[in-house]
Amino acid sequence: MQASHDPWLEIEVIEVAVGAEDVVVAAEVTVVVEATAVFEVVEVMAAFEAAEVAETEDAVVETPAAFEAEEEVSTEGAATLEDVATLEEEAITEVAAEGMIVVEEEDEAAVVAPEDSVINHLSSRTMGGVVPQPDPATTKLENETVQQQSSSTQQLVSKMGKLELGGKKSQEEDKFPARPAFGTRGNPVTLWANYYGIKTKFPFLYKYTITVKEIVAEEEGAAAKSKGKGKQPKQPKQPKPREVKGRKLHLVIGEVLKELTKNDKSLAIATEFKSQLVSLKKLALESDNTLRVSVATAEGADRMDVYEVEIHGPNEIRMDDLFEYLNSSTGGTSTKRLGAPGDDQDPAIALDFPKFPDVVDCLNVIFGYGPRSNIDDISAVGRSRFFSFKNGGITTDLGRSLIAARGFFQSVRLGTGRLLLNANVTHGIFKVAGKCDEIFRNFNVYAASRSDARAKRNVSTISKFLPKTRVWVTMTVSDGKKVRRSKAIFGIVKASHARSFSGPNAPRIDGDWEYPGPKNVSFYLENRYVTVFDYYRSKYNFQPQNYPLLNLGTASKPTFVPAEFVEIQPGQAVKAKLNSRESTEMVNFACRSPYANAFSITGEGRETLGLDGEVLEKFGIAVDKTLLTVQGRVLSAPAVAYLDSKRKETEIRPFGASWNMKNIKVYRSGKPIQRWAFVNLAPFADHNVVPISKAEEFAAFMNTMDIKIANKPIPAPTLVISAAGFERGSANEFFKWAKGQNIEFILVALGSTDTVMYSAVKLLGDVTWGIHTSCVQGTKLKDANPGYYANVALKWNLKAGGVNHKLRHEFGIIKEGKTMVVGYDVTHPTNLPTGASDDIPSLVGLVATIDRDMGQWPAISWEQSSKQEMLDEFLTEAFKSRLQLWKKHNKNQLPENIVIFRDGVSEGQFAQVLQKELPRMRIACNSMYPKNQQPKLTIVVSVKRHQTRFYPTSEENLPKERNIQNGTVVDRGVTQARYWDFFLTAHTSIKGTARPAHYTVLLDEIFRAKHKGEAANELEKFTHELCYLYGRATKAVSICPPAYYADIVCTRARAYRPELADVSDTDSVVTGGAGSSVGGNKQVHEALKDTMYYI
């Protein structure tokens, strides 16, 4: 998955927590994060995009710390605020006393929606109580567009249908295939979507780029003390430019806009306060396109700094081209130039996606300018998220000087015949604002001596979030007047910092204090050393309390300021990791009902985003007052098959996308487990030890599910490995013994949620010794809950090569048994300080089916260059290995069709998938197949980290969960008719706003050729029914298993590298060559590599 887009986590809360293997329960809510080891925390900046509550995909409540719940979570975002992990939904399985129900994910909210009239309230806010039907003009244009495309599509389909398997064809025709039709199957339903229509009047936009340099005079004071604006005379000495960024850059660009509009107040101009200007007309600039502006050295200061601003451009943006493209069923006269699918066009242009990126970028700059301008009240995070802190904002305390805040996301999108604004609720993590002494007091933070472990821990916990924090400092200037200056904290003063102090009379720190207070730090003043305490007492008649001192200077030239004089400014987003308690608090805060979010979007969201403000009005932009409605369809759930008590195939009909396992057995048991072992990993040798009898009870339970396992474990040399023994290598010795005894599985009862132990177990089992492992909570194993046993048992059967369930009625290409399904994903290093992740590898996970049952998905993983989303050359070998595995299990036959789900890439990377990854898969096929019998491929991108949400519009279609129904598919209204994509909500969201998966077809050589006019329906059916084949749950999952499993594989690969998973904001990282692994390239052991070891 790509760490898509801003590091903001979408959460899904768990409704019921039941025991399961590899799971840790945190207030009955599981939170796991992508891109780092399974139980990482939440990347703060990756706050939670739109909390989702999730049932679960496992018969378990899994939380990171100790168990294999590594599957669930990530985010829309990655190495930057543009791409970090979004905390996705977790899966849980509820097992009732009388049976087993596995619940998958819940989505975005947790608060129960208003009981009555919620829909009427939303309707009255939009259309006076009437739910509007989808726009007829848009529907008409959508139909015309698809009809126009159908003739060329039919010709292509006819051509493809005549081809023998893999016969010669133009592969370019299959890329970015035109939508063959809109889907028609399923019960129709009208839904709200979190989109507004946008209307514009201007024919052109003018885009400029700007560069800003600070002018530093060589002679002190030569720069300028004048507050004059505009063109300034050059200084007598050659100035030295330097980079400007952050708040200072914001202020400088604000002065530039004042200068540009001082003679034309009607000028409509916008900026993102970094590098772009957008205006409605060409700017009147000086001949050299350069301005000089002055900004106070510090806010409120008299002295001014001078900045040179170069303005480059303009790039003229023609809006007519855009609207011709949007409003024409054929793309208009610009179609050839813009590369609409289905037309005779330059292949290079055809792969240009998304269309009109410059226009969309300019519009996003304009829409973001209003909230960004209000720098004192609104915090802008990344390109698209805005948090209002006016009157304190909507926040909750998380602890450790962190708060969670509610804000809003916005992004301009292209629709069929119209421009759209996607708006959503988002949640972020910020530094707590307020007076530092009060914050320190609230968290029991005081100066800490070297011998006071608790005090040191308290200071250390809060100190990691303080560097670079913007603060207000109350100062007394020379005339005795008190002023407030904006400064940045270098950090809390620490004894070890004394080594960095420079000068012959450098400050001194009392060596007995790890984190000294005002009485423990002295500096040289008037021929003597004086403590900070004595200085403030004598000069200001103020006695600072014993809080840690803050350094507002630099490492070598510190400026010591008592906490009482420092106030942290609001709205400062932070990168950090949340512990389990903080994660639970975050989830509770972010979890809201779908209608609560809808109300927020149409209420305070419009105000925060300035959708009715002066900026948009000046540009002639109008945003509709009502949310859009779209037409959806609800697909029927497929029946699944197990074995009954007589071991005969039996059909189970899901209800609400879940089903019951009472009195049934797995469809096919894996290889009998004859030799297995059991061990406790506990903090202490006598700490909550689970007796062997409980492991034997578990084995007996597995046999009742027809999972064949020896009744008793092989006697082990020890029952318990303590934390101390673990450190001494006892775990490795245990695995060494197990390998010598030909042990196939090890059941590990964890006595704590220690992620270090968990990762070590997986490294030892999966990589070093090649033995399957299952980590379970010792307390859960002791409880002997049938539900917990069932969840663990399902995982064991998959690891042993079994099939837990399958589709009762196979269809189409699956029924033929000639189709392999592949999924792959990439995760990137996150939660690391700037530059620290440059040499830490990204990890790739790839899975593929081995037969028609689609119950086994062996995996392969590898490393590639850091933050590189496109797969490298090793993809060819990995893909080839999956073909060889299929051949091994299918009577030496290769698949005729290969359906590939590529997880998590952004729209801007679609073309790269076709240009870089597809050829590498073709090479693998060329090496395995005869030249004239190449397989047909279809590539579908699956994305869960996006901002589109749908809401029911009538009580008739409102389930008891007050959410859209499982099986809901939307392929029109908020899509582009020319491209083949759809939103699918396969799962049931118990609480919250269901988050659909978004699927986009990048290549199709299969469905149109085989199903012709029914291609869209068949692909939707194929994808929907795949969601019922997630092996460790008795419930449909939110995104199809190939993508889901690939994500889990990546997370497991991260667990093998604990040294990469927990780097703090201030830690350094050992570096190697580009793309190298700090811990080495750790491959899964040969004995496990063709199994579902990762599940």
Secondary structure, 3 states (H helix, E strand, C coil): CCCCCCCECCCECECCCCCCCCCCCECCECCCCCCCCCCCCCCCCCCCCCCECECCCCCCCCCCCCCCCCCCCCCEECCCCCCEECCCECCCCECCCCCCECCCCCCCCCCCCCCCCHHHHHHHHHHCCCCCCCCHHHHHHHHHHHHHHHHHHHHHHHHHHCCCCCCCCCHHHHECCECCCCCCCCEEEEEEEEEEEEECCCCEEEEEEEEEEEEECCCCCCCCCCCCCCCCCCCCCCCEEEECCHHHHHHHHHHHHHHHHCCCCCCCEEECCCCEEEECCCCCCCCCCEEEEEEECCCCCCCEEEEEEEEEEEEEEEHHHHHHHHHCCCCHHHHHHHCCCCCCCCHHHHCCCCCCHHHHHHHHHHHHHHHHHCCCCEEEECCCEEEECHHHCCEEEEECCEEEEEEEEEEEEEECCEEEEEEEEEEEEEECCEEHHHHHHHCCCCCEECCCHHHHHHHHHHHCCCCCCEEEEEEECCCCCEEEEEEECCEECCHHHHHHCCCCCCCEECCCEEECCHHHEEEEECCEEEEHHHHHHHHHCCCCCCCCCEECCCCCCCCEECHHHEEECCCCECCCCCCHHHHHHHHHHHCCCHHHHHHHHHCHHHHHHCCCCHHHHHHCCEEEEEEEEEEEEECCCCCEEEECCCCCEEEECCECCECECCCCECCECCCCECCEEEEEEECCCCCCCCCHHHHHHHHHHHHHCCCCECCCCCCCCCCEEEHHHHHCCHHHHHHHHHHHCCCCEEEEEECCCCHHHHHHHHHHHHHHHCCEEEEEEHHHHHHCCHHHHHHHHHHHHHHCCCECCEECCCCHHHHCCCEEEEEEEEECCCCCCCCCCCCCCEEEEEEECCCCCCCCCCEEEEEECCCCCCCCCHHHHHHHHHHHHHHHHCCCCCCCEEEEEEECCCHHHHHHHHHHHHHHHHHHHHHHCCCCCCCEEEEEEEECCCCCCEEECCHHHCCCCCCCCCCEEECCCCCCCCECEEEEECCCCCCECCCCEEEEEEEECCHHHHHHHHHHHHHHHHHHHHCCCCCCCCECCCCCHHHHHHHHHHHHHHHCCHHHCCCCCCCCCCCCCCCCCCCCCCCCCCCCCCCCCCC
